Amino acid sequence: MATDLGELLVPYMPTIRVPRTGDRVFKSECVFSFDSPESEGGLYVCMNTFLGFGREHVERHYRKTGQSVYMHLKRHVKEKATGAAGGAIPRRRNGKVFLDLELNRDFNGEDYEYEDEAKLVIFPDHFEIPLPNIEELPALVTIACDAVLNAPSAYKKQEPESWEEEIQVSRHARSLRQLDNGVRIPPSGWKCHKCEMRENLWLNLTDGAVLCGKWFFDGSGGNGHALEHYRETNHPLAAKLDTITPDGADVYSFEEEEAVLDPQISEHLTHFGIDMLQMQKRTENGHHTDNNARPRVSEWEVIQESGMKLKAVYGSGYTGVKNLSNSCYLSTIMQVLFSIPDFQRMYVGNLQRIFDYSPLDPSQDFATQMAKLGHGLLSGQYSKPPMKSELIEQHQQQGVSPRMFKSLVSKGHPEFSSNRQQDAHEFFLHVINQVERNSAGSENPSDAFRFLVEERIQCCQTRRVRYTQRVDYCIQLPAPIEAATNREELLAYGAKLKEAEENMRAPPEPVRARIPFTACLQAFTEPENVPDFWSSALQAKSAGVKTSRFSSFPEYLVVQIKKFTFGVDWVPKKLDLAIDVPDFLDLSRLRATGLQAGEEELPDLMPPIVLAEDTRDNSMSSIDSPEIDETAVMQLAEMGFPLEACRKAVYYTGNMGPEMAFNWIIAHMEEPDFAEPLTLPSMIDPGPSTSDSPMGATPLGNSPPEESIAILTSMGFPRNHSIQALKATNNNLERALDWIFTHPEEEEETTDALSDMADTEPNDNAFSNANSHSDSTLSPDRDISGPRVKDGPGRYELFAVISHMGASTMSGHYVCHIKKEGRWVIYNDHKVCLSERPPKDLGYIYFYHRLSSS
């Protein structure tokens, strides 16, 4: 028999691998479904790729890859027989088989026992070889089987220790000298001290300077001012601002040129007013809670409807999601998204096509994991009602574990990849961004949320105005405490609280502010001051005010109540609010109107920009020696590109930053003169200027870089219009986008563009004629010169609410209520029940769908 098995396996030996360090073994869950070894069909692990497949998906992998040898894992779980000897150890067969495999269900080890079974299966004939079988199997196969059986499951390797051990303590940490310069870092509103960058900001731990980091090839980063500051001051350590949590922060050592650990990070941050000790939290019952916060019993009970006997529901669309330790922010968002037809159609409706065309590693494919999660939530396969023999009160639906999805969608994100509680609103925007990035050239379900906002800015001195448009996916409504209907009660509570603190007595019972929804909407529409406003009419900074209106209304409107704020000590705090959010909402009066009769526009000029023409303080710059951003050149050179090629890239992209220059390098690196020195033709006298604008605000006269034009045309803007926009804005992409929105094409240009689109009917431009709209949902192709939007009437009905319990987004728990089939349903992790009293007044994020025009 041994000879027979050996001969049988000979043709497959080259495909059988022993897992190496770094290989992930998916032995706990199928990559296409939520099947596991506990499922009826068990789990098949490919002995070459170590991917796991349920019974209905393993054939697909065999047909696609030709891999024939799989290990079949099956766990049999059963309740102990009544009358069994007390304290008996659960009986196991092949005890080592699932040494690191966790139970997928909440079984009590004292009440259940399980048996593990493993065997090799050879496709396509399904020939089975029971394991262990040391005597009859070739040595290589035995070693491979043992390695797979004893390997930790795929996601156990992603513990923080796996990367923290590689980061060393900085030699500067314990001896770091901090300047007593009075610098205090606010909890928000940061920007680089040397430029306007508001992302990738680093706090120098010596002097408190806030500066931007380097630009990287993936599009993240800044202008390198943090590194430049180190070269000027030799202050070695910096902490990344958006990574500061109760557990620490990302620290970089410029002198050591690597990420480092700072054991004194709490003291170093406290020096600048960031108190990590006050931010410290602890985890309790799977939900993050505050150490010193008073228990908010009423809020937890009301939102979870704890005092009521809720009826559990099962089946399609009523599947719960297991909490992976503070993952409720993820489950609530995904429950709502997959209750929207656009997401159901895109991912679940196309399930077979997505699975058939998935890459060799489906665990790393966004569409596959979205389809897997959507099918898990909507199929009803993991939400079965109790059997007749089961007690209904003791039955819990199986639900789905989003571990594989969470690992993929949070990959590379410093917060979502952690096990800490997060802001559900931020995660919603993160998922929408992922959907956008992975929907190029295909149906994009996030179109349902996208809308255009018209921003009107007025110079207070000249009264002249500027209209711009931007894309958004939700509206954030302020919660004006001063508008509370129980203001006197709040004032009395504040006085009692202050008195209790002064006399060291227990605080009084909290009072919740009750704010009318109309007051929130009014605060949203009121003019707001524009910081650092530069008036093109005055050619100087001035006071400016901004108002926002809807240029289009989305099919699904997301409304976030701004309940969270930061104290001066950086501790995030939640405002205790109740808002009478309506079931029906009409925002028609907030439709944008555009430029009004009698309004005078601000001149179409940009603030003075430091360009080659303007940096002449040393009187050494000339036509023969063009200015080149050497910082950008060095950032590119550090990536390994030839220095002269980097200089050419920066020059030919108009000093617009390393990202644009990087794109130029990729496009030209195969050219024979790629690394040759920059040579310029003799400059031609451009003649007298025809612009009336003052020096410093005059647009460049040269042709825009082809890379910039390509970026704009890839967004759907016509080429001629893109060139005009770039020329008018000194080749600045961000300003060019604003220019396009505020300068629609001439009618004849629009007609020409439409004639090129055989299957598209001419329509009004949604940007230039915001008031021209029908009651029906517009085609995404209606606006040919801007983002796709599904405009329509601004009348909505509430269909989902995500509520938060706890004192801050860094703690607490999320629950969602969704209206399905005319009934409100509460989704509380894996528990799904009919809601008796949905707490609409305590919600954090509200989801509305547009009402039909009938």
N, C-alpha and C positions, 0 to 999 in steps of 0.2 A: 504493500500500500504506500509506503514511504517513497518507493521508486516511482509509483504512479503519480503521486502528488508532485514530486519533483519534476517529472517530465511534463505534467500538466502546466506548471508555472513557468517553465523555461521560456516560452515565447513572450511572457509578460515581465520577466526579470528586469529588462532595461527601464521599464516604466515605474518600478517600485522604488521609492526613495525612503531614506531614513531622515526624519526631521532634523534640521540643523538649527543652530542658534539663530534666532530671528524669525524662524518659520512659525506661523500661527496655525494651530490645529483647531479647526472648527468642529469640535466634537460635542457641542451642547445645543447647536441650533442650525437649521437649514438656512442657506444664504438667500433662498427665494421665498421661504415661508417661515412660520413659527413652529414647524415640526421639530421635535427633539427626540432623544432616546426614549422618553416617556410616551411619545405619541404611539398610536396603534401600529403604524408601519415602521417605527424606529427611525434611525438616522444612518445614512450611508456616508462614510468619509473616504474621499478619494485618496488612494495611497501614493499619488504623485503630487497633487496640489494641496492636499489636506483640507480641501473645502468640504463642508457638510451639505447633504441634500436629503430632503424628505423623499418618501417613496414615489410621489408623483413627479418629482423633478430630476431624479437621478438618471433616468433614461435620456433626458435632454442633454445633460452633461456628457454622457457616454457618446451620443450621436455627434455632438459638437467637437469633442476633443479626441475621441477614440480611446480614452483611458478605460481600461476594462476591469481593473482590480479595485475593489472598495471594501472597507471594513464596515460591517453592519453592527450597530450598537443598539441594544434594546434594554430598557429598564422596566422591570415588572414591579409595580407597586400595589400592595394589597393590605387591607386592614387586618390586624391581628385577630385571630379567632377568639371569641368570648371564652373566658375561663383560662386563658393562657397564663403560664406561671409569671407572677409579677417580677418585674425587673429583668426579664429575658432580653438578651442582646439581639437586635434584629438580625435575622438570618440572611446571609449573602452568599451567592455563588460567584466565583471569580472576583473576590473582593478587591483586587488591585485594578480591575478594569476601569472603574470610574472614580479613581482615587480623588481626582480634583474636579469632579463633575457635581455641580450643585443641583439640588432638586428644583424643578421648575414650578412646583406647587408648594403651598404652605402646609406641608404635612408635619404632623407632630411625630417625632421619631419614636415616642413611646407607644403610640397607637398604631403605627404602620411598620411594615417590614418590606424590604425590596430585594429583588434578585437581579443581578446584572448578567447580561449575555452578550457575547461578541463572536463574530465569525467573519471570515473572508468570503466575499461574493464575487464571482467572475462573470462579467457580462460578455455577450448577450444571453448566454444560456442559463444565467442565475445559478451556476454551480456553487455550492456552499461548502466551506471548510470550517468546522467548529474550532474555536480557540479556547485555551492554549493548545498547541499541537507541536511541541518542541521536537518530538522524535521524528515526525513525518515531514516537516517543512524544511526547506533549505535555510541555512544559517542567516543569510541576508534577510529573508522574509521574516524569520523569527525576530531578528533585531529590530526591523522596521515596525512590526506589530507591537512589540514591547514599548518602543519609543512613542508610538501614537497613543497607546493605552495609558502610559504614565505621563504624557505631556499635559501641562496645564491647559485649560480651555483658552480659546483665543484672547478673550478680553481680560483674563487674569494677569496677562503680561503688561497691561497698561496701567499698572499701579504707579503712583508718583515716584516711588523709590527707584524705579527702573531708569529714570533720567536724573533725579536729584543727586544720585551717587556720583554721576559723572561731572557735576559742577563742583568746583573747588572753592574753599573759602578764600576771599581776597586777602592778600598780605597787607592791604591798606585798611581793612575793616576795623581792626581794633585800635589802630593808631590814627584814625582819620581826624584831622583838625577841622572844626566847623567854625565859620566866622560869625561873630555876634553882630550881625548887621541889621537885625530887626526884621528880616524877611519872614513873612507869614504867607503860606500858600493857601488860597481859597479853595473850596471844594469843587468849584466848577468855573467855567469861563476862561480856561487857560488858552494862551497862544504864545508862540515863540517870541522871545524878546527881540529877535532880529528880523523876523518876517511875519507874515500873517498866517502861517501854518498852525492849524488847530488839531492836527492828528500826529501820532508818533512823537509825543513830547516827552522829554526827559528832564528830571529834576536833578541838578548838580547838588550832591550831598555836602559839598563844602560851602558854597556861597548862595545856594537856593536859586540859581539861575534856571529858568525854564526855557529849553531850547529844543529844536527839532532834530530828529535823528537822520541817519543816512537814507538814501533812496535805494531800494532793492529791485531786482529784476522782476518780482511778481507784482510790481505796481505800488507797493507800500513804501512808507518812509517819508523823508522830508528833504531839506536842503543841506544837511550836514552841519548845522550850526552848533550842535552839541559837541561834535568832534573838534570843530574850529575853536570853540571856547576852551577846550582842554589844551590845545596847542598853545593858546595864549596865556593860560593860567596854570597849567599842570595840576589842576584839580581832578583827581583820578576817577572817582566813582559817581555814577548817576543812576537814579531809579526811574523806571518808566511809570508815568503818572497813572495811566489807565489800568495798571496791573496791581495797584495798591489795594490789598484786602486785609481782613483780620489775620490771615495766615502768612502775610509777607508781601514781597514785591519783586519784580524782575530787576536785577541790578547788573550793570555792565561796568567793567573796568577798562578805561581807555588805555591805561599804561600796560595792562596785562593782555589787552586785545581779546577779551572773551567775557562771556557771562560768568558771574561769580556769585557766591553766597556771602551775605553780610549778616553775621550773627547779631550785630548791634543795630539792625535796620529799624527796629522800633524806636530806639533812642535817637537815631539819626533823623528819622521823620518827625519825631516829637519836637526836635529843635526848630522845625519850620511850621509848627502848629498842627501837625497831623498825628492825632492820638490813636494809635493802633489798639491800645489796651481797651479803650472805650468801644472799639469796633468788634472786639472779640466775641464770638458766638459759640454755642455748643449745639450739638445735634441731639434731638430727643424724639424718639418714636418715628424716625425717618424724616422728620421735619425740622428745619433749622429754627431754633428759638433763641431769645435773648437771655443773657445771664441775669441781668438786673431788671428786666422789664416786668411790669405787673401782668399777670395772666389776663388776656382779653377774652374772658369766658363768653360774654354775650355775643361778641363778633364771631367767634368760632362756632358757637351753637347756632346762630341765626343763619350763617352762610352754609353750613353743612346740614342744616335742618335736623339737628341732633335730637330734638325733643319729639320727633314725629316717627311713626312707624311707616317707613317708606316701602313701597312695593317694588321689588327688584324686577327688571325687565331684561329679556334676552333676545338674541337673534341678530339679524343684519342691522348694522348701524348702532347697536347697543353693546359693543364690546369695550371692556375696561382696559386700562393700561397700568401695568405694574410700576410702582415707584422704585426707581433705582437709587434711592437715597438722594432726596432733593431734586428729583427730575419732574416734579409735578408741573413746573412751568412749561416743559416740553409737551407733556401729554395733553394739557388743556388747549394749547395752541393747535396741535395736530388734530385733536378731536373736532375743533371748529373748522379747520381748513378742509377736512374730509367730509364735512357736512355740506360743502358748497359744490354744486354740480360741475363747475369748471375743473376742479381738482379731481373729482371722481372720474370725469370723462377722460382727462389727460392721463392719469396714472392707472386707475383700475379698469377703465374702458379699454385701454391699450395694453393690458397686462401681458397677454401672450406675445404680442409684438415686442414689447420691452424686454421680456425674458428671453425670447429667441435671439434678439440682437444684442444681448448684454455682453460685456467684455469677459475675458477669461476669469477675472476675479470679480464676480458680481458684488462682493461685499464693499468694493470701493467705487461703485457706480451709483450716482445720485438717483437717476431715474429708476433703477432697479430697486433700491431701498425705499424710495417713495411708493412705488407700486406694491412692494411687499407690505409696507405698513398700512397703506390704504386698503389692500385686500384683507389684511388681518382685522381691520376695524369694521369693514363693511360686509364681509362674507357671512358672518354669524358662525363661522367654523370654530371660533374660540370663545363663544358665548352661548353655551348650551344650558337649557333649563334643567332642574334637578330630575333625576330618575324617580320613578314611583317609590322605590325603596329608600330614597334619601329623605331626610328631614329638611324641609324648605328653609327653616331658620339656620341650619348649619351649612347649607350649600353655598359655595362661592364659585362664581364663574372663573374659568381658567384665565381669561384675559391674555394680553400679549406683552412681551417684554421688549422695549424699544432699544435694547443695548447696542445692536449692530447699527441701527439708524443714528443713534446719538453719537456713537464713535465716529461715524463718517461726517455727519453734518457739523459737528463741533471741532473737527480736525484742524489743528493750528490756531484755534481761538483760545486765548489764555483763560477765559472765564467759563465758557460753555463746555470746554473739555475737562473741567474740574468736577468735583462732586459737591460743590457749594451751590446754595440756592441762587437763582438768577432772576432778572427782571423779565417777565413774560412778554412785555412790549418790545424789549430789545431783541428777544429771541424771534418774535414774529418778523421783525424787519430783517433779521439775519436769514431766516428761512426764505423770505421773499427774494432777498438778494441771491441766494443759492438757486432758487427757481429761475430767476432772470438769467443767471450765468449759464444754466444748463438747458435753456429753452431756445437757443439760437437756431433759427431756421425751422422751428416747429411751433405748434400751438403753445401759447404761454398763458397758463391759468392765472398768473398774477396780473394780467390785464384787467381782471375783474376789480382789482383794488386801485389801479392807477388812475390818478386824476391830475389836472393842472391847476395850480394856484396862481392867481394874478396878484402881484405885489405892486402897490402904488406908493412911491416914495415922493414926498414933497419937501422942497427946501423951504424952511420957515422964513428965511429972509426975502427971497425973491418970489415965493409962492409958486414957483415953477415945479413941474412934476416929471416923473419918469415911471413908465409901466414896464414891468418884466414878468416873466412866467417861469415857474419851476414845476418839476414833477414831485408828487408826494403820494403816500400810500395810506396815511391816516391823519386825522386831525387831533391835536392835543388841546384840550379845553382846560383853561385855568379854573381853579376853585376859589373864588374870592370870599374869604372868611368874613369880610366886612358886610357881605350881602346876606349873611345867615339870618334866618327868620327867628332864631332863638338867641339873638345877640346878647340880650341882657343876662340870660342864663349862663352864657359863656363867660361874660365878664365877671359874674359872681363866682363861677367856678375858678377862674384865674386868680381872683383875690383869695379864695379859700386855699388854693394850692400854694400860693406864695406864703401865706400865713403858716400853713402846715410845714413847709420847708424851713422857715425861720425858727419855728418852735420844735423842730425835730419830731413832728407827729406824723401819723399815717396820712397819706394823701386822701382827699375826698373822692367820692365815686365820680369817674370821668363823665363828662358831658359831651355828647356828639353834636357837632355843628350840622345844622340842617340848611342846605343851600338850594335854592330853586335852580333848576336846569337852565331856565331862561337867563339867570344871572351869569352862569358859566358861558353861555353862548354870547351874551352881550360883552363879557370881558374879552372873548376871543376876537370879536369884530372891532373893538376899540383901537384907535391909533396907538402905536408904541414908538418910543424914541429909538432912533437909529444911532448906535455908538460909532464914533469915528466917521461920520458922514462927510464925504467930500463933494461939494457942490460944483458941478461943471460950469454953472452960470457965474459963480464967484471965483472959480479957480482956487478954491481954498476950502478948508474944513468949515462946516457950519452945522447948525441944528437941523435935524431932519426927522420926519415922522413917517411911519409906514403903516399901511392898512392892507389886509389880505382878504381876497374874495375867491370864489370858485370860478375858474374859467371853464371847467367841465365837472360834471358830477359822476362819480364812479358807480358801477353796478352794485358793488358792495362797499359800504361806508364803515370804516373802523374809527371809533371814537375812544380816545384814551383820556381819562380824568387825571390831571396832574396832582396826584395825591402825595407824591414823594418829594422830599426836599432834603437838603444837607444842612446840618448845623455847622457852626464855625469850627467845630472840632472834627469835621469830616465824617461824623456819624450820620448815616442816612436815617431820616425820620419820616414817619408816615402821618399825614394829617388825618384826624378822626372825623370823617365826613359821611353824611348821608345826603344823596342828591336824588330828587324826584325825576329820574330819567324817564322820558315818555316812551310808550310802545310805538307811537307813530310820530314821525319827524318830518317837517317840511322846511327845507333850507332854500327854497326857490328865491327868496328875497336876497340871498347872499350870492346870487349869480353876478359874475364880474360884468362891468359895463364898458371897460376900456376908456380911452381918452374922451372926455366930455367937452361939449361946446363951451368955449371961454377959457379952457385950460391951456396953458402954454408949456410945451415940453422943455425939459432941460437940454442943453446942447449935448450932442452925441460925442462927448469927449471922455477920455479915461484919465484917471490921476496920473501925474508924471511917473514914469517907470524908469528904473535905473537900467538903461540900455547902453550900447556902445557909444551912441551919440551923446549921452548925458554924462558919462563918467570921464570928464576931462579936467578934473581938478589938478592933475599933475602935468597937464598940457603936453603929455607925451603920446596920447592916443591920436591916431591920424588915420586917413584913408589907407595908407600903406601898412598900418599895423592895427588890424581890427581887434576889438575887444572880444575876449572869449572867457566864459565863466570857468575859471580854472578849478573851482571846487567841484563842479560837475565833471570836468575832465578827469580829476583824480579819482572820483567815485567810480567812474567807468573803468579807469585803468586798474583799479584794485580788483576788478572782476577778471582781469587777465587779458583785456584787449590791448592792442598796440597803442602807445601814447598818441602817435600822430593820427591814427584812426579816430581816437576819442576826441581829439581837437577838431577834426573835420566834422564829426557827428554833432558836436555842440554848436559849431559855427553854422552848419547847414540847417539846423533846426531852430535857429534864431535865439539861442540862449534861453530856450523855454524849459530847461531842466533836464536831468539825467534820464527820465523816463522816455521822453521824446527822442533823445539822442540814442538811447538803447535800441529803440525801434528802428532808427536809421541804420545803426550798426548791423542789426540782424538782416535788414533788407539789402545791404551793400557789401557784406563781408566776403562774398565770392568774387568781387571785382578785382582785377589784377593790380590796380593801384590803391587797394584798400588801405595799406599801411604806409603809403607814400606821404611825404609832408604836404601840408595844406598850401596850395598855390592859388592865387586869386588873379583874375583878369584885371586889367587896369580899369579903375573906376571911371564911369562916365559922369560928367557934370549933369546933374538932374535938372538944372535950370531953376528959375525962380519958383518958390513954393506957391501953390495955388490955394493953400489952406489959410483960413483966417484964424485958426486956433493958435494960441501962444506956444512958445517953445516948451517942450516937455510933454505936450499933450497931442503932438502931431503924429498921426499913424505912419508906420513905415511904408515906403513906396515900393519895396521889392516884392516879388511874387512870394506867396506863402509857401512853406515847405510842403512837399507832396505828402509827407506822412500826416500832417495836420489835416490836409484836405481829405485824405483817405479815412481818417477817423470820423470826420463829420459826415461824409457821404455814407459811411457804414451805418450811421444812425438814421439814415433815411432822408437826409437833407440833400437837395440838388447841388451839383458840383459848382455851378456858377454862383449860387447863393452862398455856398460855403466859402468860396474864394473872396467874395465881397465882405463877408463877415470877418474873416481873418485879416484882410487888409485894413479894415476899419478899426481893428482892436489890437494892433501891434502883434499879430499872430498869437494872441493869448486865447487858448482853447476855451477856457471857462467864460471869458468875456464874449468870445465869438458866439457861444451858445445863447447868451443873453441877447446879443445883437440880433440873432436870427429870430428869436421870439418876438422882439419888438420891431423888427423890420421885415414884414412879410414880403414875399416876392410880388413883382408887378403882375397884373392880370394876364398879360400875354405870356410871361414866363410860366405861370401856373398852367395855362392852357397847353403850352408845349410839353410840359412835364406830364400832364394828364394824357396827352395823345400817345405817349410812349407806353402807357399802361392799358393794354388792350382789354383787360377784364375788369377795369375799374371805371365807374361812372364819375363824372365831374361832381365835386361837392364843394361847399363853402369851406374856407379855411377856418378851423376851430380856433386858431390863435388870433387871427386878424379880425374875426367876426364872432366874438364869443356869444353874442346874443342870438345868433342865428342857429337855432337847434330845434329838433322835432321832439316829440314825446317818445319816440321809439329809440331803442338802443342803437347807437351808431356803429357802423363797421369800423374795425380797427384800422382799415386802410383809408378812412375818410380824410384824415389829415396827412397829406403827403410830405409835409415839411417839418414834422415834429413827432414826438412819441405817440404810440398808439394808445388811444383812450376810448372807452365805451361810454360816450356822453349820453345823457338823457335827463328826464325830470329829476328834481331834487326832493322827491317825496319817498320816504323810507318807512320800513317796519322793522322793529327789533326782533332778532331771531337767536341771539346768543350773548351771554354775559360771562366774562371771566372775573372771578372775585379773588381777592387776596386777603389772607388772615395773617396778622403779625405786625410787628412794629416797623419793619423795613423790608426792602426787596432782597436784602441779604439774609433774611430769616423768614419763618412762617411757612405757609402752605397755600397752594392755588387749587381752586375748584371751578368747574365751568357748568353752566346751565345752557342747554340748547333746546330750542323749540322744534319738535319733530312730530309730524302727523297731527298737528294741532295741540300737542301736549308738551309741557315743559319737562325736561329730563335732566337730572343732576348726574354729572360724571365726576366722581371723587376717587381718583386713582382707579383701582380695579372694580370699584363698586359703581353700578349703574342702576338708578332707580327713578321712578316717576316722582317728580317734584310736587310738593304740596304748596309751598310758598317760596317761589324763586326770589332771592334777595336783590331785586333790581336796584334798590337805592344804595347798596353797598358795593356795587361793581367797580372794577378797575378799568377793564377794557370792554367796550360794547360793540357788537357787530349788527349792522342793519343791512337788509336787502332792499333794492329799489322796488317800489310798487309799480305795477303796470299802469298804463295810461287810461285803461278802461275804468 
